[in-house]
């Protein structure tokens, strides 16, 4: 998915996933950008909701985004009965593009 010149915070929410049969879940995401000169206030935030309780796990600001064109975000040890992923984006220029490239849910190997 591509996000460009948003002017307001936009969030992508996954569908609700039943995770009750797993002891724990790991989330792996790859977010990237086109390495444009991001402005103060631009960001990507990654979080999740387990059983309706929201947790923000990772926040990438304009300094982080200018430093790297791709970020691997790994969240481990999530347990509960239901999971919803939430990835939010904000940028304010036509030259600034964000991409949500990979979303992977997996159970850790024993």
C-alpha positions in Angstrom: 0.0 0.0 0.0 1.2 3.5 -0.8 0.4 6.6 1.2 1.2 10.1 -0.3 0.5 13.7 0.6 -2.0 12.8 3.3 -2.3 16.2 5.1 -4.0 14.3 8.0 -3.2 11.2 10.0 -4.5 8.1 8.1 -4.6 4.7 9.8 -4.8 1.2 8.2 -6.5 -1.4 10.4 -6.4 -5.1 9.8 -9.3 -7.3 10.1 -9.7 -9.0 13.5 -7.6 -12.2 13.7 -8.4 -15.0 16.2 -5.1 -15.7 18.1 -6.7 -17.7 20.9 -5.2 -21.0 19.8 -1.6 -19.8 19.8 0.5 -19.4 23.0 1.9 -16.2 21.5 2.1 -14.3 18.2 4.9 -12.3 16.6 4.2 -9.4 14.2 6.7 -8.6 11.4 6.1 -5.5 9.3 8.2 -3.7 6.7 7.5 0.0 6.2 9.5 2.1 3.7 9.6 5.5 2.1 10.9 7.2 -1.0 13.7 8.9 1.0 12.2 12.4 0.4 13.0 15.2 2.8 10.4 14.5 5.5 9.1 17.4 7.5 8.8 17.8 11.3 5.5 16.2 12.2 5.6 13.5 9.6 5.5 10.0 11.1 4.6 6.3 10.9 3.3 4.6 14.0 2.7 0.9 14.4 0.5 -0.6 17.1 -2.0 -3.3 17.7 -5.1 -4.1 19.8 -5.4 -7.3 21.8 -8.8 -8.1 23.1 -9.8 -4.5 22.4 -6.9 -2.9 24.3 -4.7 -0.6 22.1 -0.9 -0.6 22.4 1.4 1.7 20.3 4.6 -0.1 19.9 6.8 1.7 17.4 6.9 5.4 16.3 9.1 6.6 13.5 9.4 10.4 13.2 10.8 12.6 10.4 14.4 12.0 11.6 14.0 8.2 11.6 12.4 8.3 8.1 15.2 10.5 6.7 17.8 8.1 8.1 16.6 5.0 6.4 14.4 4.1 3.4 13.1 0.9 5.0 12.3 -0.2 8.6 11.7 -3.8 9.8 9.4 -3.7 12.8 9.2 -6.8 15.0 6.8 -7.1 17.8 7.0 -10.3 19.8 5.2 -12.2 22.6 1.6 -11.1 22.0 -1.1 -13.3 23.5 -4.8 -13.0 23.9 -7.9 -14.0 21.9 -8.2 -11.4 19.2 -5.7 -9.2 17.4 -6.1 -6.1 15.2 -3.0 -4.3 13.7 -3.0 -0.5 13.3 -0.5 1.4 11.2 -0.9 5.1 11.0 0.8 7.6 8.6 1.2 11.3 8.2 3.0 13.3 5.6 2.3 16.6 3.9 4.0 16.8 0.5 3.4 15.2 -2.9 7.0 14.1 -3.0 6.8 12.1 0.3 5.6 8.6 0.0 5.2 5.8 2.5 4.8 2.1 1.8 3.4 -0.7 3.9 5.3 -3.6 2.2 5.0 -6.6 4.4 2.6 -7.7 7.2 3.3 -11.1 8.7 1.8 -12.8 11.8 3.4 -16.0 13.0 3.7 -18.2 16.0 7.3 -18.5 17.4 9.0 -21.8 16.9 9.5 -24.0 19.9 
